């Protein structure tokens, strides 16, 4: 059951800290909620477990237990139902459905990010009022599509798989160091073959990703990007040239992040590296899978046992064949291609890390 079948506004108004958010951010957050029904006697979560969710009771009665003993009982009308149930981690209580119950599950990290976003927007409004002596609401026409686009880009960005892995403190810092860039229609933002020095998030407008296979072939449009989408990461991670051009389709605005800030605030926190020994242990004990992104000719001469070979340039096309419940350990010769591949996987919702230093560092190519 989705939240739109419930009274979303009423839910947000009575739950903490959702009730401190603006109606727009409440809607964005509730779109990511999961509504789950538990039959009487079913365990909702267990004492000692760790997870990433806040559990809110919407209907029914929940019994909390600790060390096998009954503790508190919570109903939808009790004061405790305004807050996430037994929120501390690891869980200090087990929660059991005393009756048939309906729960709302929200990612705790996303809640924190929305709170940061609210603080950022309020700070921007305060600064605008002090600077101009006019409130922000007086400067725009409510309900315009342009206004909605300007407001939504940060929420869209924060709800992406990539930014879900970045600590809240880094998100706040990102908003501080990003620089606005105005762009005109047909303007080339990044050019294929140039050295990468920036990462971009689209604030308003649309862009086309254009790639030219060779000088003798015409450019081909690979994708269209809009508010909240980002580009420019691959050349920063690999320290190589841009592998595609990005051209504005409309007038718009972008937020630009320097290579150094991208490295410190995004890459280091979103990407995990592992040693060869740790990787082997993950494969043997946790069911992880090696993902070799080298060319087949490279693999033929130096194969990695039990690995899945998907060359980096074909990885996007292979996503639909990959198991999102499995962890992938990405590898290549030096670690550069695998770092870019791991970032691409994380960005698209996969659980991925990459081999530190590449296969050459563990003697796989000797």
SENU-971970 format. One line per field, with one value per residue (C-alpha): residue number from 1; residue in three letters; z, y, x. Coordinates in steps of 0.25 Angstrom, whole numbers, always signed. Each point is the difference from the previous one (the first is absolute). Layout:
<nodes>
balum	NUM_... $
romar	ala_... $
zz	Z_... $
yy	Y_... $
xx	X_... $
</nodes>
This chain:
<nodes>
balum	1_2_3_4_5_6_7_8_9_10_11_12_13_14_15_16_17_18_19_20_21_22_23_24_25_26_27_28_29_30_31_32_33_34_35_36_37_38_39_40_41_42_43_44_45_46_47_48_49_50_51_52_53_54_55_56_57_58_59_60_61_62_63_64_65_66_67_68_69_70_71_72_73_74_75_76_77_78_79_80_81_82_83_84_85_86_87_88_89_90_91_92_93_94_95_96_97_98_99_100_101_102_103_104_105_106_107_108_109_110_111_112_113_114_115_116_117_118_119_120_121_122_123_124_125_126_127_128_129_130_131_132_133_134_135_136_137_138_139_140_141_142_143_144_145_146_147_148_149_150_151_152_153_154_155_156_157_158_159_160_161_162_163_164_165_166_167_168_169_170_171_172_173_174_175_176_177_178_179_180_181_182_183_184_185_186_187_188_189_190_191_192_193_194_195_196_197_198_199_200_201_202_203_204_205_206_207_208_209_210_211_212_213_214_215_216_217_218_219_220_221_222_223_224_225_226_227_228_229_230_231_232_233_234_235_236_237_238_239_240_241_242_243_244_245_246_247_248_249_250_251_252_253_254_255_256_257_258_259_260_261_262_263_264_265_266_267_268_269_270_271_272_273_274_275_276_277_278_279_280_281_282_283_284_285_286_287_288_289_290_291_292_293_294_295_296_297_298_299_300_301_302_303_304_305_306_307_308_309_310_311_312_313_314_315_316_317_318_319_320_321_322_323_324_325_326_327_328_329_330_331_332_333_334_335_336_337_338_339_340_341_342_343_344_345_346_347_348_349_350_351_352_353_354_355_356_357_358_359_360_361_362_363_364_365_366 $
romar	unk_unk_unk_unk_unk_unk_unk_unk_unk_unk_unk_unk_unk_unk_unk_unk_unk_unk_unk_unk_unk_unk_unk_unk_unk_unk_unk_unk_unk_unk_unk_unk_unk_unk_unk_unk_unk_unk_unk_unk_unk_unk_unk_unk_unk_unk_unk_unk_unk_unk_unk_unk_unk_unk_unk_unk_unk_unk_unk_unk_unk_unk_unk_unk_unk_unk_unk_unk_unk_unk_unk_unk_unk_unk_unk_unk_unk_unk_unk_unk_unk_unk_unk_unk_unk_unk_unk_unk_unk_unk_unk_unk_unk_unk_unk_unk_unk_unk_unk_unk_unk_unk_unk_unk_unk_unk_unk_unk_unk_unk_unk_unk_unk_unk_unk_unk_unk_unk_unk_unk_unk_unk_unk_unk_unk_unk_unk_unk_unk_unk_unk_unk_unk_unk_unk_unk_unk_unk_unk_unk_unk_unk_unk_unk_unk_unk_unk_unk_unk_unk_unk_unk_unk_unk_unk_unk_unk_unk_unk_unk_unk_unk_unk_unk_unk_unk_unk_unk_unk_unk_unk_unk_unk_unk_unk_unk_unk_unk_unk_unk_unk_unk_unk_unk_unk_unk_unk_unk_unk_unk_unk_unk_unk_unk_unk_unk_unk_unk_unk_unk_unk_unk_unk_unk_unk_unk_unk_unk_unk_unk_unk_unk_unk_unk_unk_unk_unk_unk_unk_unk_unk_unk_unk_unk_unk_unk_unk_unk_unk_unk_unk_unk_unk_unk_unk_unk_unk_unk_unk_unk_unk_unk_unk_unk_unk_unk_unk_unk_unk_unk_unk_unk_unk_unk_unk_unk_unk_unk_unk_unk_unk_unk_unk_unk_unk_unk_unk_unk_unk_unk_unk_unk_unk_unk_unk_unk_unk_unk_unk_unk_unk_unk_unk_unk_unk_unk_unk_unk_unk_unk_unk_unk_unk_unk_unk_unk_unk_unk_unk_unk_unk_unk_unk_unk_unk_unk_unk_unk_unk_unk_unk_unk_unk_unk_unk_unk_unk_unk_unk_unk_unk_unk_unk_unk_unk_unk_unk_unk_unk_unk_unk_unk_unk_unk_unk_unk_unk_unk_unk_unk_unk_unk_unk_unk_unk_unk_unk_unk_unk_unk_unk_unk_unk_unk_unk_unk_unk_unk_unk_unk_unk_unk_unk_unk_unk_unk $
zz	+0_-4_+8_-10_+4_+15_+4_-3_+5_+13_+2_-2_+9_+12_-1_+5_-6_-13_+5_+1_-15_-11_-7_-13_+8_+7_-13_-6_+13_+0_-15_+5_+12_+0_+7_+6_+7_+10_+5_+15_+6_-11_+4_-6_+5_+10_+12_-4_-15_-8_-12_-7_+2_+9_+3_+3_+5_-9_+5_+10_+13_+1_+12_+4_+6_+6_+4_-1_+9_-4_+1_-6_-8_-11_-7_-12_+9_+11_+1_-3_-14_-4_+0_-7_+9_+8_-9_+7_-7_+2_+3_+15_-1_-9_-6_-2_-6_+12_-11_-15_-2_-11_+1_-9_-2_-4_-2_+12_-9_-9_+11_+5_-14_-2_+13_-5_-12_+7_+8_-12_-7_+13_+0_-14_+2_+12_-7_-12_+10_+6_-13_-7_+11_-8_+4_-10_-2_-5_-11_-7_-5_+8_-8_-12_-6_+0_+15_+2_-8_+8_+13_-4_-5_+14_+5_-13_+2_+15_-4_-10_+4_-1_+10_+9_+4_+3_+14_+4_+4_-14_-6_+8_-4_-15_+0_+6_-11_-12_-10_-8_-16_-9_-14_-13_-10_-9_+9_+2_+15_-2_-12_-4_+0_+10_+14_+11_+11_+5_+4_-3_+5_-8_+7_-11_-15_-8_-6_-11_+2_-14_-4_-12_-3_-10_-8_-12_+7_+4_+14_+7_+11_+11_+11_+5_+14_+8_+14_+11_-10_+0_-9_-2_+11_-9_-5_+14_+6_-11_-2_-15_-11_-1_-7_-5_-2_+8_-8_+6_-7_+6_+8_+15_+12_+6_+13_-2_+10_-2_-1_+13_+7_-8_+5_+14_+2_-10_-5_+13_+7_-11_-5_+8_-3_+5_+0_-8_+13_+5_-14_+0_+14_-5_-12_+8_+12_-4_-14_-6_-15_-7_-12_-10_-8_-9_-15_-3_-7_+14_+7_-9_+3_+15_+4_+14_+5_+1_-4_-9_-11_-5_-7_+6_-13_+0_+15_-1_-10_+9_+12_-2_+0_+14_+13_+9_+13_-3_+4_-12_+2_-12_-6_-11_-2_+7_+8_-9_-9_+12_+8_-11_-1_+15_+0_-12_+7_+14_-8_-6_+13_+1_+11_-5_+4_-7_+1_+6_-10_-10_-4_-2_+14_+4_-10_-9_-13_+3 $
yy	+0_+13_+13_+7_-10_+6_+14_+4_+14_-5_-10_+10_+10_-9_-7_+5_+5_+0_+11_+10_-1_+8_-6_-2_-8_-8_-4_-4_-8_-7_-4_-9_-6_-15_-3_-14_-8_-11_-10_-3_-6_+3_+6_+14_+1_-8_+5_+1_+2_+12_+6_+13_+2_+9_-8_+8_-6_+4_-10_-11_-3_-4_-7_+3_-11_-1_-13_-7_+9_+9_+15_+11_-1_+10_+3_+10_+10_+0_+11_-9_-3_+14_-5_-11_-13_-4_+8_-3_-9_-11_-2_+0_-7_-10_+5_-9_+2_-1_+2_+1_+12_+10_+6_+11_-3_+12_+0_+7_+6_+6_+7_+6_+5_+6_+8_+5_+4_+7_+8_+4_+5_+8_+6_+4_+7_+7_+5_+5_+7_+7_+3_+6_+3_-8_-14_-11_-3_+14_-2_-12_-3_-12_-13_+3_-12_+8_+2_-15_-4_+9_-5_-15_-2_-2_-10_-8_+0_-4_-12_-6_-13_+7_+11_-10_-5_+14_+4_+12_+9_-2_+4_+13_+3_-3_+11_+10_-3_-2_+12_+4_+0_+7_-7_+3_-9_-8_+4_-11_-3_-11_-4_-14_-2_+12_-3_+0_+10_+1_-7_+6_-2_+6_+10_+4_-3_-12_-6_-10_-10_-1_-9_-2_-13_+5_+12_-6_-3_+10_+3_-8_+4_-10_+5_+12_+6_+9_+7_-8_-9_+1_-2_+1_-10_-10_+8_+5_-14_-5_+12_-2_+8_+3_-12_+8_+15_+6_+11_+8_-3_+12_+12_-4_+0_-9_-2_-3_-7_+0_-13_+2_+1_-11_-9_+4_+1_-11_-10_-3_-2_-7_-9_-12_-6_-14_-8_-13_-8_+7_-2_-15_-1_+7_-9_-13_+4_+10_-4_+13_-1_+5_+9_+2_+12_-3_-3_-14_-1_+5_-11_-11_+3_+1_-5_+1_-12_+0_+14_+7_+7_+12_+11_+13_+7_-10_+0_+9_-10_-11_+6_-8_-13_+3_-5_+13_-9_-4_+7_+2_+2_+8_-3_+4_+1_+13_+4_+12_-7_-8_+13_+7_-13_-1_+14_-2_-13_+8_+11_-10_-7_-12_-4_+1_+3_-1_-7_+10_+1_-9_-14_+4_+3_-14_-7_-5_+5_-6 $
xx	+0_+6_-1_-9_-11_+2_-2_+15_-2_-6_+11_+11_-7_+0_+14_+13_+9_-9_-9_+12_+2_-6_-12_+8_+11_-10_-6_+14_+3_-13_+1_+12_-8_-4_-13_+1_-11_+3_-9_-3_+12_+10_+14_+2_+15_+9_+8_+14_-2_+5_-7_-2_-15_-9_-12_-13_-13_-12_-10_-2_+8_+15_+6_+15_+8_+14_+7_-13_-8_-11_+2_-8_-12_-3_-12_-2_-7_+11_+10_+12_-7_+5_+14_+8_-2_+12_+9_+14_+10_+3_-15_-2_-14_-7_-13_-11_-14_-10_-11_+0_+8_+4_+14_+7_+15_+9_+15_+6_+11_-10_-7_+13_+3_-14_+2_+13_-6_-11_+10_+8_-13_-4_+14_-1_-13_+6_+12_-9_-9_+12_+6_-12_-10_-10_-5_+3_-15_-2_+10_-6_-14_-5_-3_+8_+8_+13_-2_-3_+13_+9_-5_+0_+14_+6_-11_+2_+15_-1_-9_+9_+8_+13_-3_-7_+14_+6_+0_-9_+11_+6_-13_+0_+14_-4_-10_+10_+11_-9_+1_-12_+2_-10_+0_-7_-6_+10_+11_+11_+2_+10_+7_+4_+15_+3_+6_-11_+1_-14_-13_-13_-15_-11_-8_-9_-2_+4_+13_+4_+11_+7_+11_+8_+6_+11_+3_-7_-13_-11_-3_-10_-9_+1_-9_-9_+3_-9_-1_+7_+8_+15_+12_+15_+4_+7_+11_+2_+1_+9_+8_-2_-7_-14_-7_-12_-5_-11_-8_-11_-14_-6_+4_+3_+9_+10_+7_+15_+9_+15_+8_+6_-13_-6_+11_-1_-15_-6_+10_+7_-13_-8_+10_+6_+13_+5_+12_+2_-1_-12_-7_+3_-6_-12_-2_+2_-8_-10_-3_+6_+3_+13_-3_+11_-1_+12_-1_-2_+14_+6_-8_+4_+15_-2_-13_-6_-7_-15_-1_-11_+6_-7_+9_-2_-5_-12_-3_-13_-6_+2_-7_-13_+7_+7_-5_-3_+0_+15_+12_+10_+15_+5_+14_+9_+15_+3_-13_-4_-10_-6_-1_-8_-8_-3_-4_-10_-6_-2_-6_-10_-4_+10_+8_+14_+15_+13_+13_+10_+12_-5_+4_+14_+2_-3_+8_-11_+7_+13 $
</nodes>
